[in-house]
Amino acid sequence: KKGTIDVEERIGVAHARAGELEKQADKLKRELETRNEEKKAFEPRVNEAEKKVQELSLKLEPRECEYLLPLFI
């Protein structure tokens, strides 16, 4: 009987741990979805900023553009 109790106890611990891991996986999945939504919302702003940088770089003198170019490569 002692062996049976030990096995049942270990099974209970394993089930509890599996439940904890499922909760962690769900939490990470929600966090990933949130970050992906934030990224999608942020992308248009990044694109607009890149356009403005390009427009401004065209207005700079050629020497200034050569200085800034490595920053964007």
N, C-alpha and C positions, 0 to 999 in steps of 0.2 A: 504494500500500500504506500509506503514512503516514496518509492520510485514513481508511482502514479501521481502522487501529490506534487513532487518536484517537477514532473513533466507538465502537469496542469498549470502550475505556477509559472513555469517558463513560457508556456503558451499564452497565458494571460499577459505577461510582460511583453511578449512579442506583439500581441494584438494592440496593447496600449502604445507601444513604440510606433507601430504602423499607423495608428490613428494620428499621432503627433506628426509623423512625416507627411501624411496626407494634408494636414492643416498647413504645414510649412510650404508644401508644394502649391496649395491653393493661394496662400498669401503671396508667394513669389510670382505666380501666374497673374494675379491682380496687379501687382506692382509693375510687372513687365507691360501689361496692357496700358496702365496709366502712363508709363514712360513713353510708350509708342504713340499714344494720343498727344502727349506733350510735344514729342518730336514732330508729329504731323502739323501741329499748330504753329510750331516755331519755324518750320521750313520756309514758308512764304516770306517771313521777316528776314531770314538769312539770304534768300534770293534777292530781295529788294536791296539789302545792304551791299551785296556783291555788285549789283547793277550800279549803285551809286558810287562805289569805289572805282568801277571802270569809267564811269562818266567823269569823275573828278580827276582820275589819272590822265585822261585825255586833255584836260585843261592845264595840267602841270607842264612845266618846261621839260624838254626831253631829258636833261640832266637829272632832274628830280625823279622822273619816272624810272630811270636806270637805278637810282638809289632804292626806290620802293619795290621794284619788281621782285627781288629775291624774297620779300616778305610774303608774297602770294603764290610762290611756286612750291 
